[in-house]
Amino acid sequence: MLSELWTYRELAYFLAWRDVKVRYKQTVLGVLWAVLQPFLTMVLFTVLFGQLAKIPTDGVPGPIFYFCALVPWTYFSSTVSNAGMSLVGNRDLLTKIYFPRLILPISVALSNLVDFFIGSALFIGFILYYEIPLGLNLLLWPLLVVLMFVLSLALGLFLAALNVKYRDFRYAIPFAIQLLMFATPIIYPASMVPEKFQWIVAVNPLSGLIEAFRYAMVPDRALSWNFLWFSIAVTVVLLWVGVAYFKKAEKAFADIV
């Protein structure tokens, strides 16, 4: 399977670049949307949850606390949603030519990395404004990007295969993602959850990922390595399950899509 994906790698790059161009074609602000979405959400969260609700941020400046979580969350939610619809949205392509069907959700995950890196550029401004010292913890950031990519793709593969057979998943996916946001320490820190409920936070692989992104940007912040290791383990399992189910259902895609 890996050798076949490598053979068709140029198709994956082409489809990813096509998605990027279509996304910003005939738009006024262009790629600035990749920055505005997490930035404006960060401003809203800072005012509502930081200033009005007084939710603690573990000593981290509110804008950094929220933005460190919103940039990877925006990537995750967009990738899972779009990858889940990638097979149905490319119905004509699936029924006319042969190529590894895994290419479609992979191209979605690749194209969304463009938005992620553009949005991440704002971290430079935050670092300069708040005078955050750079530490060795920043070296963790590239590894977290890989983990974020794999986790998003794993769920996207599973949902894409399900969506071909059960079309009501296109309604369930946005709702499930919305619920997952409140179950992930984005608005609040994981330390705020009572100890007897910490296992619920740990079960969510996004919890360790989000907390690690904050740790990578803020050197004085503590990191629960148990959460991160659990996130890695769950991501590996989800990728195996996602690929296995996708390959099992792949033979029927062209007939029922």
C-alpha positions in Angstrom: 0.0 0.0 0.0 2.8 2.4 0.9 4.6 1.8 -2.4 1.4 2.4 -4.3 0.8 5.7 -2.4 4.4 6.7 -3.2 3.8 6.0 -6.9 0.8 8.3 -6.9 2.3 11.0 -4.7 2.2 13.6 -7.5 -1.6 13.1 -7.7 -1.8 13.8 -4.0 0.1 17.0 -4.4 -2.0 18.0 -7.4 -5.3 17.4 -5.5 -4.0 19.2 -2.4 -2.9 22.2 -4.5 -6.3 22.2 -6.3 -8.1 22.4 -2.9 -5.9 25.3 -1.8 -6.6 27.2 -5.1 -10.4 26.5 -5.0 -10.6 27.6 -1.3 -9.2 31.0 -2.0 -10.4 31.6 -5.6 -12.4 34.8 -6.0 -12.0 35.8 -2.4 -11.3 39.3 -1.2 -8.9 38.4 1.7 -7.4 35.3 0.2 -5.1 33.4 2.5 -5.8 35.9 5.3 -8.8 33.8 6.1 -6.4 31.2 7.5 -5.3 33.8 10.0 -8.6 35.6 10.7 -10.6 32.5 11.7 -8.4 31.5 14.7 -7.5 35.1 15.5 -11.1 36.4 15.7 -12.1 33.3 17.7 -9.2 33.9 20.0 -10.4 37.5 20.6 -13.9 36.3 21.3 -12.7 33.7 23.7 -10.4 36.1 25.5 -13.3 38.5 26.1 -16.0 36.0 26.9 -14.2 33.4 28.8 -11.1 35.3 30.0 -12.5 38.7 30.9 -16.2 38.0 31.6 -16.3 34.4 32.8 -12.8 34.6 34.5 -11.8 31.1 33.5 -8.2 30.6 34.5 -5.4 30.1 32.0 -2.7 28.7 34.2 -0.8 32.0 34.2 -0.5 32.0 30.4 -1.6 35.3 28.7 -5.2 34.7 27.5 -4.5 35.4 23.8 -1.6 32.9 23.7 -3.6 30.3 25.8 -6.5 30.3 23.4 -4.5 30.8 20.1 -2.2 27.9 20.9 -5.3 25.7 21.1 -7.4 27.2 18.3 -4.8 26.9 15.5 -4.4 23.1 15.8 -8.1 22.7 16.6 -9.0 24.6 13.4 -6.8 22.3 11.4 -8.2 19.2 13.1 -11.9 20.2 12.7 -11.5 21.3 9.1 -9.5 18.2 8.1 -11.8 15.7 9.7 -14.9 17.4 8.2 -13.5 17.8 4.7 -11.8 14.4 4.6 -15.0 12.8 5.7 -16.7 14.3 2.6 -13.7 13.7 0.3 -15.0 10.5 -1.3 -18.5 11.7 -1.9 -17.3 15.1 -3.1 -15.1 13.4 -5.8 -17.8 10.9 -7.0 -16.9 11.5 -10.7 -13.2 10.9 -10.1 -13.9 7.7 -8.2 -16.0 6.1 -10.9 -13.9 7.0 -13.9 -10.2 6.2 -13.1 -8.2 4.1 -10.8 -5.9 5.5 -8.1 -5.4 4.6 -4.4 -8.6 6.0 -2.8 -6.5 6.9 0.3 -5.1 9.8 -1.9 -8.3 11.8 -1.5 -8.4 12.2 2.3 -4.6 12.5 2.4 -4.8 15.4 -0.1 -7.3 17.1 2.2 -4.9 16.8 5.2 -2.0 18.1 3.1 -3.9 21.1 1.8 -5.1 22.2 5.2 -1.5 22.2 6.4 -1.1 25.4 4.3 -3.7 27.1 6.4 -2.2 25.8 9.6 1.3 27.1 8.8 -0.1 30.5 7.7 -2.1 30.8 10.9 0.9 29.7 13.0 2.9 32.7 11.7 1.0 34.9 14.2 2.9 33.1 17.0 5.9 35.2 16.1 3.9 38.4 16.9 2.7 37.0 20.2 6.3 35.9 21.2 7.6 39.4 20.4 4.7 41.2 22.1 4.7 39.2 25.3 8.5 38.8 25.3 8.3 35.0 25.6 11.7 33.4 25.9 12.3 30.6 23.4 13.3 27.3 25.0 14.1 23.7 24.0 10.5 22.9 24.4 9.9 24.6 21.0 11.6 21.6 19.4 8.5 19.6 20.3 6.4 21.7 17.9 7.3 19.9 14.6 6.6 16.5 16.3 3.2 17.8 17.4 2.4 18.9 13.9 3.0 15.3 12.7 0.9 13.9 15.5 -1.9 16.4 14.6 -1.7 15.4 10.9 -1.9 11.7 11.7 -4.7 12.0 14.2 -6.8 14.2 11.9 -6.2 11.8 8.9 -7.0 8.7 10.9 -10.4 10.0 11.9 -10.9 11.4 8.4 -10.3 8.0 6.8 -12.7 6.3 9.0 -15.5 8.9 8.5 -14.9 9.1 4.8 -15.5 5.3 4.4 -18.6 5.5 6.6 -20.0 8.5 4.8 -20.0 6.6 1.5 -22.3 4.0 2.9 -24.3 6.0 5.4 -24.9 9.5 4.0 -26.4 10.9 7.2 -22.9 11.1 8.6 -22.5 14.4 6.8 -24.9 15.8 9.3 -23.4 13.9 12.3 -19.8 14.9 11.7 -20.2 18.7 12.3 -22.3 18.1 15.3 -19.8 15.6 16.8 -16.9 18.0 16.2 -18.8 20.8 17.9 -19.3 18.6 21.0 -15.7 17.5 20.9 -14.6 21.1 21.1 -16.2 21.4 24.6 -14.7 18.1 25.7 -11.2 19.3 24.8 -9.2 21.8 27.0 -9.4 24.7 24.6 -11.6 27.1 26.6 -10.2 25.8 29.9 -6.9 24.2 31.0 -6.9 20.5 31.8 -5.8 21.3 35.3 -9.2 22.9 35.9 -10.9 19.5 35.6 -11.5 17.8 39.0 -9.1 15.0 39.6 -11.9 12.3 39.6 -12.8 13.4 36.1 -9.2 13.7 34.7 -9.5 10.3 33.1 -12.3 11.7 30.8 -9.9 14.4 29.6 -7.1 11.8 29.1 -9.3 9.6 27.0 -9.6 12.4 24.4 -6.4 12.3 22.3 -6.8 16.0 21.5 -6.3 16.9 25.2 -2.7 15.8 25.3 -2.1 17.4 21.9 -3.5 20.8 22.7 -1.8 20.9 26.1 1.5 20.0 24.4 1.1 22.8 21.8 0.7 25.3 24.7 3.8 23.8 26.4 5.8 24.1 23.2 5.1 27.9 23.0 5.3 28.8 26.7 8.4 27.4 28.4 7.2 28.0 32.0 4.1 25.9 31.5 4.0 22.4 32.9 3.1 19.5 30.6 1.3 16.3 31.5 3.5 13.8 29.7 1.0 11.0 30.5 -1.7 12.9 28.4 0.7 13.2 25.5 1.9 9.6 25.5 -1.8 8.5 25.7 -2.5 10.8 22.7 0.3 9.2 20.7 -0.9 5.7 21.6 -4.6 6.4 20.7 -3.5 8.1 17.5 -1.6 5.0 16.4 -4.6 2.8 17.2 -7.0 5.1 15.4 -4.7 5.2 12.3 -4.6 1.4 12.2 -8.3 1.1 12.6 -9.0 3.9 10.1 -6.8 2.4 7.4 -8.0 -1.1 8.0 -11.7 -0.1 7.7 -11.0 2.1 4.7 -9.3 -0.6 2.8 -12.0 -3.1 3.7 -14.8 -0.8 2.4 -12.7 0.5 -0.6 -13.9 -2.2 -3.1 -17.5 -1.0 -2.9 -16.8 2.7 -3.2 -17.3 3.0 -6.9 -20.6 1.1 -6.8 -22.3 3.0 -3.9 -20.8 6.4 -3.9 
